[in-house]
């Protein structure tokens, strides 16, 4: 078998393989979109859960003071380090 024949055979095999992969991926995309549409129809419209108001705990004031203290410490550390 000559080199040119082997190259043509390899090229044909490559094109065939790439074509098969392309077709498989195209079918996969169509099936996934179909499943998405089907799931949306079967599920219908779902109402989002109602947001519950956040309860303020008794320790919220101490949490705010803690946050302020940490922020002050970080600011001082950065100013002394020159960052």
N, C-alpha and C positions, 0 to 999 in steps of 0.2 A: 504494500500500500504506500503510495507516494505521500510526501509531506503535505501537498496541497489538498489531497483527498482527506487526509486526517484532519487538517484544519477546517475544511468544509463540514466534515462529520461532527467535529466538536462545536462548530458554530450552530449547526442545526440542533444539536442536543441542548445547547445553551438557550437558544430561542424557544425551543419547546418547553424547557423547564421554567423559564421566566414567564412564558405565556400561561402555564398551568398555575403558577403562584399568583399571577395577576388575576386570573379568573377566580381562583379560590378566595382571594381577598375581596374582589368585587361582590361575590355571592355572600360572603360574610357580612359586608357592609349592608347589603340589601336586607338580609335576615335580621340584623341588629336593629335597623330602622323600623322594620315591620313589627318586631317585638316591642319596641318602644311605643309605637302607635297603638298596638293592641293593649299594652299595659295601661296606657293613658285612658283608653276607652273603658276598660274593665274597672279601673279604680274610680273613675269619675272625679268630681271635684271634692277635694278634702279640705275642710276648714282648718286653718292653722289654730293651734291651741291658744287660748286666751292668755295674755301676759298677766302674771300676778304681780301686784305691787310689792316692791322690796320692803321688808320690814326693817326699820332702823333699830339696831340693838342698843342696849344701855351702854355698851362699851364703845360706841361709835366716837364719842368725844375723846376717849383715851386713844383710840386708833388714830384719830386726826393729829393728836399731840405726838404720837409715836412717829407718824409719817413726817411731821414737821421737824422732829429731832433728827431723824435719819437724813432728811434733806439738808439740814444745816451741817451735819457731820460730813456728808459727802462734799458739800460746797467748800467747807474749810479744808478738807483733805486735798481737794483739787487745787485750791489756791496755794497751799504750802508746797505742793509737789510741782507747781508750775505747769500743770497740764491744762 
